[in-house]
Amino acid sequence: MNRTPRLAVAATASTLTLALALTGCGRSDEAGTTTADSAGSISEGPASGTVEVWAMGTEGELLPELAEQFEADNPDVTVNVTPVPWESSTEKINTAIATGEVPDVMQVGTTLMSGFVGLDGLAPTPEDIDSSAFFPGAWETTEVDGTSYGVPWYVESRVLYYRTDLAEDAGVEAPQDWAGLTNFAAGLQDAGADNGIALQTRGNSTALMYFPFYWQAGGEILDDAGEFTLDNEAQVKALEYYSSFMRDGLAPPVLVEDEKVQNFIDGKLGSFVSGPWERANLLTTAGDDFADKFGVVPLPADETTASFIGGSNLAVLADAENPDSAWKFVQFATDPAAQVDWFEISSDLPAVQSSWEDPALADDDAVAVYQGVLETARSTPAIPTWSEIEHELDLIIEQTIAGDLTPEEAAAKMQEAATSIGTGLD
């Protein structure tokens, strides 16, 4: 998914999918094309008819501009884009799937795929789509129980934003490892920041902020057999390290998200972890000249390099009226050239790896840093129960930061909570 506030809303809303259950079925559209039960292939020739698209938030407002290009290339097709607010999107989609009154194409946040697949709402991805064109972590977000049900549209990941002037005053360089990040935060604080770094400490996005550290320590959420593996040395190590910033006074014990950007601009905050949308927030608030006062670098590594990959996928509905033209629209929107056009329209980062060779991205250092990050970025499991599990993990991490649980106790409770809830794939 996309920006943090929308991600939190959408992830919370995905629990609503657990309240519905139905059996999906295939049916034919007016041209006799079966919409349903196998991946199949996309026909040759131009798209035709009407393609109904639901897109969320900012993307829903901007997508018509890109859709005009598709219509120009396919004179017999009309694309109708319906913007849907993120906060009401899951309930609206659930209702549509239950009644069969669905769009042809739908934007789906990466953390929400499994819920809609569990309702038999999405069609499998045709074999024509080349999975190797996309960042591996992005493609994994389309897969549920070994089958892909969509195509990555745009991606985002987490990096470290820092005040370059404070780093220069402190004589510290961008961190390469965990020890370096601790020293970096301490140096920024010594140079005048009230807090050297800010990390999520409570709320819906805490686990998403934390899990890159667990992956960096060598941890896995699920093993190859699909069993949870959360109680281990990597978890204890990551929890101890993550909590140390708050415990040692390098980070605020409670992050107030609404104050983060202004504190960073004022020099009260030396660094923070966030996604690509934050650059626009900073420049909108402080003005374009502020670009010279901050830098963006990958999160440092421990045993390995890792960050969280989010964004949105494009999926065709199992009950779509015009599935063939719908998949042609998805193909168009995820073509390398269209991905660059979409970046210039929306600032959303391309999910197609070759798009990053375009000067629009390659020549912008603040954007180009994400390419290397996305090559190793990872997603949380695409299982129907993940929202429920993530909520429990948020609470456990919060208790660990507060000192109410030791890292060892927290790791055991994580394993117990996840195992008790299960994957929902049985």
N, C-alpha and C positions, 0 to 999 in steps of 0.2 A: 504494500500500500504506500501511500504517499506521505503527506505531511503528518507530523506527530499528532495533532489534535484529531484529524480525521481518522488516523489509524486507531487511536484509542476508542473512538466512538464505534467504528466498524467492528473492532474486535469484541467489544462488549456486546454489540447487537447480534453477533453471530451465534450467541447462545440460544437465540430464538429459533434457530434451525432445528434444535433438538426437540422442539415441541411439535413438529410436523412430521408425518410419515406418509408416503404415498408410493405407488408403483408407477414408474415411468413407462411409457409405451411409444412405439413408433407409429407414425401415420404419414400419409402422402399429402404433398401440397397439390395445387391445381395442375402443375405440370407432371405430376406422378412421381416426384422424387421422394423417396423415403427419407424421413428426417432422423431416423432413430438410432437403431441399436448397434450398428457397427461403424467403425471409423470411415471405411470406404475411401473415395478419392474425390477430388474437386474436378468438375468438368472443364473441358477446353472452351475457349470463347469468352466473350464479354458477359458481364453481369446484366441482369434484367429484372424488371419488377420493382417492388418496394422492399427496402431493407430497413426495418425498425431497430434502432439502437438506443439502449439505455446507458448513459454514462454519468458518473457521479461528480459532484462538487465542481471544482474549477474545470476539470476535463469535460464535463457535460456542457459547459458554457462555451468552450473553445473548439470542441471537436467539429462543429459544422464547417469551420474554415478548411480543415483537412478533408472533410467529406466532399467538399466542392471539387477537389482535384479528382477524386474517384468518380464522381458523376461526369466530369469532363472526359475522362478516359472511357466511360461506359455510358453512352448517351441514352440507353434504354433503361437506366436504373435511377431510382430516387431514394436517397438516404434521409430518413427522418430521425433526428437525434433528440431524445427526450432527456433533459438534465434532471437528475434525481439527487436530492440532498443525501449526504452520507448518513445522517442520523436516522433517516427513515428508509434507507435503501433495503436493508435486509428484510424487514417486515413486508415491504412492497414486493420484493422478489419472491419471498415465500408464498405470499398470496397468489401471485401470478403463476407460479409453478403448480400450486394446488388446484387452480382453476383451469390451467391450460392456456390462459390468456397472457402469453409471454411475448417479449420482443424477439427479434431474430438474433441479435448480438447484444452482449451485455459486458460491461466492465466489471471485473470481479477482483477485489483486493486479494492479495496473495494469501493472507491468513484465513480467507473465507471459502476457498475452493472446496474443501472437504465437506463443509456443511451442505452446499448445494448439490454436490455429487451424491451425498447421502440421501438426498430427496429425489434422486434420479432426474435431476433437472437439467444437466448439461450433456451435450453430445460429445462423444470421443473425438479427439483431434484426428483429422485425416492424415493418411500416410504421406501426402504431398508436402507437408510442413517439415522442414529440415531442422531437427532439434539441435544439431551441432552449430547452427548459426547464432545461437543465443548463449549468454553467459550460463554456465552449468547450473549455478545456484538458482537462476531465474527459471530455467526449464523445470527444475525439480519442484517448484511451487505449483506447476500445472498438473503434477502427477499425484494420483490418489490410488493407493494399493496397486501400483505398478502400471496404471493406465493414465495417459495424458488427456485432460479435458479442456484444454485451452491453449493459448499461445501468449508468451510474455509480451506485453505492450511497452511498458516503461519500467525502469528500475530505480531504486534508491538504496543507499547504504549509509552507514555511520562513519564519520571521521572526526578528527580532533580539530576544532577551531581554537586558535590561540592569538593573543595579542603580541604581535611581532616587536613592538616597541618595548614592552615589558621584558620579553625574552632577551632582547639586546641589552637592556639595562642590567639584567641579571647574569648575562654571560652564559646562558644555557641554550642548547640547540634542541631541535625537535627530537623527541625521544624515539629510540629504536627498540627498547625492551621495557619490561615492567619496572625494573629499578630506575630506568631512565625517566619513566613517566612520573614516578614519585618525586625524583629530584627536580624534574621540570616544574611540577606543580609547586614545590617548595620554593624554587627560585622565583617564579612569578609572584608568589606571595611576598617574598623578601623584597621584590622590586616595587611593591606598593599595593598589590591587589589584596582585598579583604580575604578572598578565597582563591587558591591557585587553580582549582578545577571545580566543576559542578557535575554531579552524576545523579541519575534518578534514584530516589530513595523510597518512594511510595507511589501507589496508584497503578493504573492499568498497564503502563508501559515499563514498569520496573524490570520485569523479566527480560523484555526485549533489549533493554540497555545492558543488563547483566550478562546475558548468555554469550556474547562475543568473548568475554573474559573466560568463561567456562570452556568454550571451544579452543581458545588460545592455549589454555592449560592442558589440552589434549582430551577433553571430555566429549562424550557423545550423549545425546538424549535417548536414542534408541539403538540397540545393537542390530546385527544383521538378521536376527530372528524376530525382530519387532518387539523386543522386550525393553522396558525402561532400564536405563543404566545411569541413575542419578546419584547414587550413594557410593562415592569413590574418592580417591585421593585428589583427583583433578577438581572435583566439586569443593572439597574442603579448602584446597589451595586458592581457588578462585574467590570463594566467599570471604576468606580471610583477607585477601588482597583488596577486593572491592570495598569491603567494610573499612579497611585501614584508612582510606582517604577521609571518611567522615570521623572516624575515631580519633585520628591524629590532627584534626582541625584544618586539614587542607581543603576540604569541601564542606559546604553547608549541610548540616544534619537533615534538613528538609529543603528540597529544591522547590522554589516558587517559580513555576514556569513563566508566569507573566512578567516576572522581574528579570529574567535571565538576560535577555537581549540588551535591555537598558543598562544593567550592571556591567555587562561586557563592554558596551560603548563607553561607559563612564570610567572604565579601568578598575572597577571594584571586583571584577571577575576576570581571572587570567586566562582560563580556557574552559571549554565544555565540549561534550560529545553530541553531535547532531547530524542531520542529513543535508542534502543539497539545497533544500528550500530555504535554509537559514541564511544563506548569502543574500538572497533578495530581501529577507526581513531586516537584515543589518543595514543594507544600503538604502532601503526605503526609509528606515528610521533615522539613520545618521547622515545620509547623503553619500554620493558616489566617492567623495574624497576619503571616506573611511576605509575604502578598499586597500589603502596603503598601510593600514594599521593592524591588519590581521592576516593570518595565514591559515592554510588548511593542509593537514598531513594525515596519512593513514594511522589507524590505531596501532600502537606498538605490539610486537609479538612476544609470546612466551615460548612454549614448546612449538607453536606454529602461529601462522598469521590467520586471522579470521575477523569478520565483521558480520553484521546482520544484513540480509538482502530483503528488501521489501519492494513495493511498487504495485502494479496492477496487471492483470491478464485480460485478454479478450476471449470470451467464450461464446459459442453458439448454443442456443437452447435446444434441448431434446425435442420440444414441440414447436420449433421454429416453423413459420409458414414458408419461408424462402431460404432454406438452409444452404443451397449451393451458392447463391449470390452473397449470403451472409459470410460464408467461408472465403469467398473472393474478396470481400471487404476486409476481413481479418488479414488475408495475405497482403493486401495493399498496405494496410496500416503498419505492418511489420516488415515491409520491404526496407532495405537499408536507406534508400533515398527518402522515402516517406518518414522514416524514423528521424532523420536529420531535420526535415521540414517540421515535424511535430515538436522537436526540441526547440526550434526557433520560434514556434508559435507559443509553446507552453512552458519551456525550460525543463520539461520532464526528460530524464536521461534515457537514451536508447537502450533497449534490451538486446538488440542485435549488435554483435561485437564489431563487425566490419564498419558500422556507422561511425565508430569512434576514430576512424582514419580521416574523416572529413575535417577540414580546417576549422569549421564552426566549433568543434569540440577539441581537436588536437592542439589548436593554437591558443587555447584558453587554459592557462596553468591551473586556475581554480577549479575548472571542470575536469581537466585531464587526470587529476590525481585520483578521481573515482574509478578510472579504468582498471588500474592495478588492484584496487580494493575489491571491485566487483568480480574479478577473476577468482578470488578465493572466498567471497562472501557466501554465507549459508543461510538457509531458511529453517524455521521451526517446523516440526513434523506436520504433514498434511493428513491429519486424522480428525474425525468428527468431534472428538472430545477435547481438542487442544485448548479452546477458549476456557473451558472449565478448569482444566489443569493449570493453565497459565495464571488464572485468578488465584488459585491456591499457592502457586509458586511466588507470585507477587507478595502475598502476605508473609510467607516464610522468609523471603529475602528482607522484607521490611523489619521483621522481628530480629533477624541477624544483625542488621545495621544498628538497630536500637540496643543491641547487647542482651536481648532477652533469650536468644538461642546462641549456642556456640556453633561454629561452622560444622562440626561433626554432628551435632544434633539436627541442624538444619538440613544437611545432606540426607540423613536418615528419614526426616519428615518429608522431604521432597520425593524420595523414592516411594514411601508409604502412600502419599497422596496420589501420585501418578498411577501407581499400581492399583490402588483402590478404585479409581475412576475408570481406568482401562483405556484402550485405544479406540473403542467403538467400531473396530473392523472385524470383530469375531462373528 
